[in-house]
Amino acid sequence: YYNRAISKEAIEDYKGAIKDYTKAIELDPKDADSFNNRGNLKNNLEDYEGAMKDFSAAIKLNPEDDLYYYNRGIAQGNLEEYYGEISDYNKAIKINPNEPDYFNNRGYAKELIKDFDGAIADYTAAINLDSEYVLSYYNRGRLLGSMDDMDGACKDWRKAASLGDQEAATFVKEDC
């Protein structure tokens, strides 16, 4: 059922994939990956509460998997539970401090709770991990621009534009 769920997911039969992951979980209730994958599908279908339950089940079964915390953090963000989202990203980063997505997403959540210094630090950390991480250049530039640091914003937007970000290129044309 697990492999069939993956196949259904690949052809975007998300409801069918959820049914197969559910059957896989019935057959092996300790299969953390099935909970995680079903949670991702529920998140994609905007069943954020259901996704949270599945990610929490995956974490309970395997609390050392950073991806499960990251995915639950995304679901929490979709529920506008930003402090819980940040907490899950903190846990993911503690397990795997080398993943720029974790820092970028935590930065965005911090931005939403108006922790601008923390957000800039996280965007910078993501860039330090991957010097071509275009989304963090874009996000940091957008935040710096909103804080009236147009020199810093333009520098980041130029870098993002050089990496192919069209929206950043538009900002460079209009604001720099």
C-alpha positions as CSV (number, residue, x, y, z in Angstrom):
1,Y,0.0,0.0,0.0
2,Y,2.9,2.4,0.7
3,N,4.3,2.0,-2.8
4,R,0.9,2.3,-4.3
5,A,0.3,5.5,-2.3
6,I,3.5,6.9,-3.7
7,S,2.4,6.0,-7.3
8,K,-1.0,7.7,-6.7
9,E,0.7,10.7,-5.3
10,A,2.8,10.9,-8.5
11,I,-0.3,11.1,-10.6
12,E,-1.9,13.6,-8.2
13,D,-4.5,11.2,-7.0
14,Y,-4.1,12.6,-3.5
15,K,-7.3,11.3,-2.0
16,G,-6.4,7.8,-3.3
17,A,-2.9,8.1,-1.9
18,I,-4.3,9.1,1.5
19,K,-6.5,6.0,1.5
20,D,-3.4,3.8,0.7
21,Y,-1.3,5.5,3.4
22,T,-4.1,4.9,5.8
23,K,-4.1,1.2,4.9
24,A,-0.3,1.1,5.2
25,I,-0.6,2.6,8.7
26,E,-3.3,0.0,9.6
27,L,-0.9,-2.8,8.6
28,D,2.1,-1.1,10.3
29,P,1.1,1.5,12.9
30,K,4.8,2.2,13.5
31,D,5.5,3.4,10.0
32,A,6.5,7.0,10.6
33,D,7.1,7.7,6.9
34,S,3.5,6.8,6.1
35,F,2.2,9.2,8.7
36,N,4.6,11.9,7.4
37,N,3.6,11.3,3.7
38,R,-0.1,11.3,4.5
39,G,0.4,14.5,6.5
40,N,2.0,16.2,3.5
41,L,-1.0,15.2,1.4
42,K,-3.4,16.5,3.9
43,N,-1.5,19.7,4.1
44,N,-1.6,20.0,0.3
45,L,-5.4,19.5,0.5
46,E,-5.6,22.2,3.2
47,D,-6.6,19.7,6.0
48,Y,-4.0,21.4,8.3
49,E,-5.4,19.9,11.5
50,G,-5.3,16.4,10.0
51,A,-1.7,17.1,8.8
52,M,-0.7,18.2,12.3
53,K,-2.0,15.0,13.8
54,D,-0.1,12.9,11.2
55,F,3.2,14.8,11.6
56,S,2.8,14.5,15.4
57,A,2.3,10.8,15.1
58,A,5.5,10.5,12.9
59,I,7.4,12.6,15.5
60,K,6.2,10.4,18.3
61,L,7.5,7.3,16.4
62,N,10.8,8.9,15.3
63,P,11.6,12.1,17.2
64,E,15.1,12.3,15.6
65,D,13.8,13.0,12.0
66,D,14.2,16.7,11.3
67,L,11.9,16.5,8.3
68,Y,8.9,15.6,10.4
69,Y,9.4,18.7,12.5
70,Y,9.9,20.8,9.4
71,N,6.7,19.5,7.9
72,R,4.7,20.1,11.1
73,G,6.1,23.6,11.2
74,I,4.7,24.2,7.7
75,A,1.3,23.0,8.8
76,Q,1.5,25.2,11.9
77,G,2.3,28.2,9.7
78,N,-0.8,27.4,7.5
79,L,-2.8,27.5,10.7
80,E,-1.2,30.8,11.7
81,E,0.3,29.2,14.8
82,Y,3.6,31.0,14.3
83,Y,5.2,30.4,17.7
84,G,4.6,26.6,17.3
85,E,5.9,26.9,13.8
86,I,9.1,28.5,15.0
87,S,9.4,25.9,17.8
88,D,9.2,23.1,15.2
89,Y,11.8,24.7,13.0
90,N,14.0,25.1,16.1
91,K,13.8,21.4,16.6
92,A,14.5,20.6,13.0
93,I,17.6,22.9,13.1
94,K,18.8,21.3,16.3
95,I,18.8,17.9,14.5
96,N,20.0,19.1,11.2
97,P,21.7,22.6,11.2
98,N,22.8,22.4,7.6
99,E,19.4,22.7,5.8
100,P,18.8,26.3,4.5
101,D,15.0,25.7,4.1
102,Y,14.7,25.4,7.8
103,F,16.3,28.8,8.4
104,N,14.5,30.5,5.6
105,N,11.1,29.3,6.8
106,R,11.9,30.1,10.4
107,G,12.9,33.6,9.2
108,Y,9.6,34.1,7.5
109,A,7.7,33.0,10.6
110,K,9.8,35.4,12.7
111,E,9.0,38.1,10.3
112,L,5.3,37.4,10.8
113,I,5.6,37.9,14.6
114,K,7.6,41.1,14.0
115,D,11.0,39.6,15.1
116,F,12.7,41.4,12.3
117,D,16.3,41.0,13.6
118,G,15.7,37.3,14.1
119,A,14.3,37.0,10.6
120,I,17.3,38.8,9.0
121,A,19.6,36.5,11.0
122,D,17.8,33.4,9.7
123,Y,17.7,34.5,6.1
124,T,21.5,35.3,6.4
125,A,22.1,31.8,8.0
126,A,20.2,30.2,5.0
127,I,22.4,32.2,2.6
128,N,25.6,31.2,4.5
129,L,24.6,27.6,4.0
130,D,23.8,28.0,0.3
131,S,25.1,31.1,-1.4
132,E,22.6,30.6,-4.3
133,Y,19.5,30.3,-2.1
134,V,17.5,32.8,-4.1
135,L,14.4,32.8,-1.8
136,S,16.4,34.0,1.2
137,Y,18.0,36.8,-0.8
138,Y,14.6,37.8,-2.0
139,N,13.0,37.6,1.5
140,R,15.9,39.4,3.2
141,G,15.8,42.1,0.6
142,R,12.0,42.5,0.9
143,L,12.4,42.8,4.7
144,L,15.3,45.3,4.5
145,G,13.3,47.4,2.0
146,S,10.4,47.5,4.4
147,M,12.8,48.7,7.1
148,D,14.1,51.5,4.8
149,D,17.5,49.9,4.2
150,M,17.3,50.3,0.4
151,D,21.0,49.8,-0.1
152,G,20.8,46.3,1.6
153,A,17.5,45.5,-0.1
154,C,18.9,46.4,-3.6
155,K,22.0,44.4,-3.0
156,D,19.9,41.3,-2.1
157,W,17.4,41.8,-4.9
158,R,20.3,42.2,-7.4
159,K,21.7,38.9,-6.2
160,A,18.3,37.2,-6.4
161,A,17.7,38.6,-9.9
162,S,21.1,37.3,-11.0
163,L,20.0,33.9,-9.8
164,G,16.9,34.1,-12.0
165,D,14.2,35.6,-9.7
166,Q,12.0,37.7,-11.9
167,E,10.1,39.4,-9.1
168,A,13.5,40.6,-7.6
169,A,14.5,41.9,-11.0
170,T,11.3,43.9,-11.1
171,F,12.2,45.4,-7.7
172,V,15.6,46.3,-8.9
173,K,14.1,48.1,-11.9
174,E,11.5,50.0,-9.9
175,D,13.3,50.7,-6.6
176,C,17.1,50.5,-7.1
